[in-house]
């Protein structure tokens, strides 16, 4: 089922706004609109399966070379997600490497992603929930990760010891700049059984997003 069809002309390039900051997309760079919702254990299933209509939409760059779920800065997420609902996988921060090969531990936030259709066909769904379960999303704090909040202190000591033994380098908790726009990786789309079709032409990029048939209730 076709969910969304997006076109990105090479000239003029498109501008998108994230948390009030305008970003100009590069040629052949595709974005997917989404929302982020916290995983709240005590929330009834019917509430978890519903997206409040006032939930902010966030533009995310679709990165087919990224095997993770979603990477996002704290500043980009704060307006869209009530901080009182933030829960972190304190025992299992994600070890990740950037394009330079530099490795670091990033806090993992328990959250699910909702795809939001920007150009849906008639009578089609306008949002689609993807449950990330234990995967969560990569959370780049405004400052260094805080022990006891983002990462458990004893878990960090264990991870740091193992990392130094295996890599010969003692890891540090430091401020890591997150992506200028959120990055949506294939880990999210695969968990949601989402099919993506690209049509690449000299003057434009077209991205079509399909949803697999949904089971009947």
C-alpha positions as CSV (number, residue, x, y, z in Angstrom):
1,X,0.0,0.0,0.0
2,X,1.4,3.4,-1.0
3,X,1.9,5.5,2.0
4,X,3.8,8.6,0.8
5,X,5.4,9.9,-2.4
6,X,8.1,12.5,-2.1
7,X,10.0,14.5,-4.7
8,X,13.2,16.3,-4.2
9,X,14.3,18.5,-7.1
10,X,17.9,19.3,-7.5
11,X,17.3,23.0,-8.2
12,X,16.1,24.7,-6.2
13,X,17.0,22.6,-3.2
14,X,14.4,22.3,-0.5
15,X,14.5,23.9,2.9
16,X,13.1,22.3,6.0
17,X,12.7,23.5,9.6
18,X,13.6,21.5,12.7
19,X,13.0,23.1,16.1
20,X,12.8,26.5,14.5
21,X,16.1,26.2,12.7
22,X,16.0,26.2,8.9
23,X,18.1,23.7,7.0
24,X,18.7,23.5,3.3
25,X,18.8,20.0,1.9
26,X,21.7,19.0,-0.3
27,X,21.0,17.7,-3.9
28,X,19.7,14.1,-3.9
29,X,19.1,14.2,-0.1
30,X,15.8,12.8,0.9
31,X,13.9,13.4,4.1
32,X,11.1,11.5,5.8
33,X,8.7,13.3,8.2
34,X,8.1,11.5,11.5
35,X,7.1,11.9,15.1
36,X,8.7,10.4,18.2
37,X,6.7,9.0,21.1
38,X,8.0,7.7,24.4
39,X,7.6,4.0,25.4
40,X,5.5,4.3,28.6
41,X,4.9,0.9,30.2
42,X,1.8,1.9,32.2
43,X,0.0,3.5,29.2
44,X,-2.9,1.4,27.9
45,X,-2.4,-0.3,24.6
46,X,-5.1,1.7,22.9
47,X,-3.3,4.9,23.9
48,X,0.1,3.7,22.7
49,X,-1.5,2.9,19.4
50,X,-2.8,6.4,18.9
51,X,-0.9,9.5,17.9
52,X,-2.3,12.7,19.4
53,X,-3.0,15.1,16.5
54,X,-0.9,17.9,18.0
55,X,2.3,15.7,18.1
56,X,5.1,17.7,16.4
57,X,6.5,16.4,13.1
58,X,10.3,16.2,12.7
59,X,12.2,16.0,9.4
60,X,14.8,13.2,9.3
61,X,17.3,12.4,6.6
62,X,16.8,9.0,5.1
63,X,20.2,7.3,5.3
64,X,20.3,3.9,3.5
65,X,23.8,3.3,4.7
66,X,22.8,3.6,8.3
67,X,21.9,0.3,10.1
68,X,20.7,2.0,13.3
69,X,17.2,3.3,14.1
70,X,17.0,7.1,14.6
71,X,19.8,9.5,15.7
72,X,18.7,12.8,17.1
73,X,19.9,15.7,19.2
74,X,18.4,16.5,22.5
75,X,17.5,20.0,21.3
76,X,15.7,18.6,18.3
77,X,13.7,16.2,20.5
78,X,12.8,18.4,23.5
79,X,9.9,20.3,21.9
80,X,8.4,17.1,20.5
81,X,8.7,14.8,23.6
82,X,7.8,15.6,27.2
83,X,11.1,15.3,29.1
84,X,9.2,13.8,32.1
85,X,8.6,10.7,29.9
86,X,12.3,10.2,28.9
87,X,13.6,6.8,29.9
88,X,17.0,5.6,29.0
89,X,18.5,2.1,28.6
90,X,21.1,2.9,31.2
91,X,22.8,-0.5,31.1
92,X,23.1,-0.6,27.3
93,X,24.3,2.6,25.7
94,X,24.9,2.2,22.0
95,X,28.5,2.1,20.7
96,X,28.6,3.9,17.4
97,X,31.2,5.2,14.9
98,X,30.9,8.4,12.9
99,X,32.2,8.8,9.3
100,X,35.7,9.5,10.5
101,X,35.8,6.1,12.3
102,X,35.7,7.7,15.7
103,X,33.8,5.5,18.2
104,X,31.8,6.7,21.2
105,X,29.0,5.6,23.5
106,X,25.6,7.3,22.9
107,X,22.7,7.1,25.3
108,X,19.7,5.0,24.1
109,X,16.3,6.5,24.7
110,X,13.2,4.2,24.9
111,X,10.9,5.6,22.2
112,X,8.9,4.6,19.1
113,X,8.8,6.3,15.7
114,X,5.7,7.3,13.8
115,X,6.1,7.9,10.1
116,X,4.1,10.9,8.9
117,X,2.9,11.1,5.3
118,X,3.8,14.4,3.6
119,X,2.1,13.6,0.3
120,X,-0.3,10.7,0.9
121,X,-2.6,9.3,-1.8
122,X,-6.3,9.8,-1.3
123,X,-8.0,7.7,1.4
124,X,-4.6,6.5,2.7
125,X,-3.1,6.4,6.2
126,X,-1.4,9.6,7.3
127,X,0.7,8.1,10.1
128,X,2.3,4.7,10.7
129,X,3.6,3.5,14.1
130,X,6.9,1.6,14.2
131,X,7.6,-0.1,17.5
132,X,11.4,-0.1,18.2
133,X,11.2,-2.2,21.4
134,X,14.7,-2.6,23.0
135,X,16.4,-0.9,20.1
136,X,15.2,2.6,21.1
137,X,16.8,5.7,19.5
138,X,20.2,7.3,19.6
139,X,20.1,10.3,21.9
140,X,22.7,13.0,21.6
141,X,22.6,15.1,24.8
142,X,23.3,18.9,24.8
143,X,26.4,18.2,27.0
144,X,28.3,15.1,28.0
145,X,26.2,12.0,29.0
146,X,25.4,12.1,32.7
147,X,26.0,9.0,34.8
148,X,22.9,8.1,36.7
149,X,20.6,9.8,34.2
150,X,21.7,8.7,30.7
151,X,24.0,5.8,31.6
152,X,24.2,3.7,34.8
153,X,27.4,4.4,36.7
154,X,28.3,0.7,37.3
155,X,27.5,-0.2,33.8
156,X,29.7,2.5,32.5
157,X,32.6,1.3,34.6
158,X,32.2,-2.2,33.2
159,X,31.9,-0.9,29.6
160,X,34.9,1.4,30.0
161,X,37.1,-1.4,31.4
162,X,36.1,-3.8,28.6
163,X,36.6,-1.1,25.9
164,X,40.1,-0.3,27.2
165,X,41.0,-3.9,27.2
166,X,39.7,-4.6,23.7
167,X,40.6,-1.3,22.0
168,X,43.5,0.0,24.0
169,X,41.7,3.3,24.6
170,X,39.9,4.4,27.7
171,X,36.5,5.9,26.6
172,X,35.4,9.3,27.9
173,X,32.1,10.9,28.5
174,X,32.2,14.0,26.4
175,X,29.9,16.2,24.3
176,X,29.4,14.6,20.9
177,X,27.8,16.8,18.3
178,X,24.7,15.0,16.9
179,X,23.6,15.2,13.3
180,X,22.4,18.7,12.1
181,X,19.1,17.0,11.1
182,X,17.9,13.7,12.6
183,X,19.1,10.6,10.8
184,X,16.6,7.8,10.0
185,X,18.4,4.5,9.5
186,X,17.2,1.3,8.0
187,X,16.9,-0.3,11.4
188,X,13.6,1.6,11.8
189,X,12.2,0.8,8.4
190,X,13.1,-2.9,8.6
191,X,11.4,-3.2,12.0
192,X,8.3,-1.5,10.5
193,X,8.3,-3.7,7.4
194,X,8.4,-0.6,5.3
195,X,9.2,-0.8,1.6
196,X,11.0,2.1,0.0
197,X,11.4,2.7,-3.7
198,X,13.8,5.2,-5.2
199,X,13.6,6.8,-8.7
200,X,16.9,8.6,-9.4
201,X,16.9,11.1,-12.3
202,X,19.4,13.8,-13.3
203,X,17.1,16.6,-12.1
204,X,15.2,15.0,-9.2
205,X,14.9,12.2,-6.7
206,X,11.6,10.5,-6.1
207,X,11.0,8.4,-3.0
208,X,7.9,6.2,-2.6
209,X,7.1,4.7,0.7
210,X,4.9,1.5,0.9
211,X,3.5,-0.2,4.0
212,X,3.1,-4.0,4.1
213,X,-0.5,-5.2,4.5
214,X,-1.6,-4.8,8.1
215,X,-3.1,-7.7,10.0
216,X,-6.8,-7.5,10.7
217,X,-7.9,-6.8,14.3
